[in-house]
Amino acid sequence: MVDLTRPQSPDPYPLLPAVASFDVTSDDVTDAQPLKDDQVASRGNTSPHLTWSNPPEGTSSFTITCFDPDAPTPSGFWHWVLVDLPADLREIPAGFAAGDLPEGAFHVRNDAGEAGFLGAAPPEGDQPHRYFFVVHAVGAESLGVDAAATPAAVSFALAFQTLGRAIVHGTFQH
């Protein structure tokens, strides 16, 4: 078996350009606590409930992402990228990623190559992984990418159009 011992990767969000923060809560994800089985790929593979409030003035759309910086890769692992949600949306139910999306919204393929949500799936025996669920308040109705974009390309576009971020993160270890 390969030894995956390594330092923990930094939280990536404080390393990005500073933006306003706003509030996000979840019935499924408690900040810095282990994820429920529903959000684990092999146990439920269901996107979590999220609700947010107080986005910055000028918000014209939202993008939701789930990123694991602790994957044993230089680039982490994108579990979910949902783009161009309407500006009046303030809550999504559990399982939203598998249902019908609002008009104009779409998924970008995650790092497993699927358009949708992939639950936590760290390597067996690896250190605890963190799963950052982020609601990005975007200052345009469209982020300007399409469904063929990579998560990295979406992140690049977000660097220039994000007005604020609301973050909650859960953990998981096999």
C-alpha positions in Angstrom: 0.0 0.0 0.0 1.2 3.5 -0.8 1.9 5.8 2.1 -0.1 9.0 1.6 1.3 10.8 4.7 1.7 14.5 3.9 1.0 17.9 5.4 -2.6 19.1 5.4 -3.3 21.5 2.5 -4.2 25.0 3.4 -7.8 26.3 3.3 -7.8 27.7 -0.2 -10.3 30.5 0.2 -8.3 32.9 2.4 -5.6 32.7 -0.4 -8.0 34.1 -3.0 -8.7 37.8 -3.5 -10.7 39.1 -0.5 -14.5 39.5 -1.0 -17.4 40.0 1.3 -18.7 37.1 3.3 -22.4 36.2 3.8 -24.3 33.6 5.7 -24.8 29.9 4.7 -26.3 27.1 6.8 -27.2 23.5 6.1 -29.5 20.8 7.6 -26.9 18.3 6.3 -23.4 19.9 6.8 -22.2 21.2 10.2 -19.2 23.4 9.9 -15.9 21.4 10.6 -17.8 18.3 11.6 -18.0 14.9 9.9 -20.4 14.7 6.9 -23.6 12.7 7.1 -23.6 9.4 5.2 -25.9 11.1 2.6 -23.0 13.2 1.5 -20.5 10.3 1.2 -20.2 8.8 -2.3 -20.5 5.2 -1.3 -23.3 5.7 1.2 -25.8 8.2 -0.3 -24.1 10.5 -2.8 -26.7 13.2 -2.2 -25.9 16.9 -2.5 -26.7 18.7 0.8 -29.4 21.2 1.7 -28.0 24.7 1.7 -29.6 28.0 2.6 -28.0 31.4 2.4 -28.8 35.0 3.3 -27.4 38.5 3.2 -25.6 38.3 -0.2 -23.8 41.4 -1.2 -25.6 44.2 -3.0 -25.3 43.7 -6.8 -25.5 39.9 -6.7 -26.9 38.9 -10.1 -26.4 35.1 -9.8 -24.9 32.3 -7.7 -22.4 29.5 -8.3 -22.2 26.6 -5.8 -19.0 24.5 -5.5 -17.7 21.7 -3.4 -13.9 21.4 -3.2 -11.7 19.0 -1.4 -8.2 20.5 -1.0 -7.0 17.4 0.8 -7.0 15.0 -2.1 -3.5 13.6 -2.8 -3.1 15.7 -5.9 -1.5 19.2 -6.4 -4.9 20.5 -7.4 -7.3 19.0 -4.9 -10.5 17.5 -6.1 -13.7 19.3 -7.3 -16.8 17.4 -6.2 -19.5 19.8 -7.5 -19.7 22.9 -9.7 -23.2 24.4 -10.3 -23.2 27.6 -12.3 -25.6 30.5 -13.1 -28.2 30.0 -10.4 -30.8 32.8 -10.3 -30.1 35.8 -7.9 -33.4 35.3 -6.1 -32.6 31.8 -5.0 -31.8 31.5 -1.3 -32.1 27.7 -0.6 -31.7 24.4 -2.2 -33.0 21.1 -0.8 -30.9 17.9 -0.3 -30.6 16.2 -3.7 -30.9 19.4 -5.7 -28.0 18.4 -7.9 -29.8 15.3 -9.2 -33.1 17.2 -10.0 -34.3 19.7 -12.5 -32.2 22.9 -12.3 -33.6 26.5 -12.7 -33.6 27.8 -16.2 -30.1 28.9 -17.3 -28.3 27.0 -14.5 -26.0 24.0 -15.3 -23.4 21.7 -13.9 -19.8 21.7 -14.9 -18.2 18.2 -14.8 -16.6 17.4 -11.5 -13.1 15.9 -11.3 -14.7 12.4 -11.7 -15.9 13.6 -15.1 -19.6 13.7 -14.1 -21.9 16.7 -14.5 -23.4 16.8 -11.0 -22.5 16.1 -7.4 -20.0 13.5 -6.2 -20.0 12.8 -2.5 -16.9 12.4 -0.3 -14.7 9.7 -1.5 -11.2 10.0 0.0 -8.7 7.1 -0.3 -9.1 4.4 2.3 -6.9 5.1 5.3 -6.0 8.7 4.2 -6.0 11.7 6.6 -9.4 13.4 7.2 -10.5 15.4 4.1 -12.4 18.7 4.2 -15.2 19.4 1.8 -15.8 23.1 1.3 -19.4 23.9 0.2 -19.2 27.5 -1.1 -22.0 29.7 -2.4 -20.4 32.4 -4.6 -22.4 35.6 -5.1 -21.6 36.6 -8.7 -22.0 40.2 -10.1 -23.3 39.0 -13.5 -26.3 37.0 -14.5 -24.0 34.6 -16.3 -20.5 33.7 -15.2 -19.5 33.5 -18.9 -18.6 29.8 -19.0 -20.4 26.9 -20.5 -20.9 23.3 -19.4 -17.7 22.2 -21.2 -15.6 24.4 -18.8 -13.4 22.8 -16.3 -13.8 23.5 -12.6 -10.5 25.4 -12.8 -11.8 27.6 -15.6 -15.0 28.3 -13.5 -12.7 29.2 -10.5 -10.7 31.6 -12.7 -13.9 33.3 -13.9 -15.1 33.5 -10.2 -11.9 35.3 -9.3 -13.0 38.2 -11.4 -16.8 38.2 -10.8 -17.3 37.1 -7.2 -18.8 39.7 -4.9 -19.0 37.5 -1.8 -18.6 33.9 -0.5 -20.6 31.9 2.0 -18.7 28.8 3.2 -19.5 25.8 5.3 -17.2 22.7 5.3 -17.6 19.2 6.5 -15.0 16.4 6.9 -14.8 12.8 6.1 -12.3 9.9 6.6 -12.7 6.2 5.8 
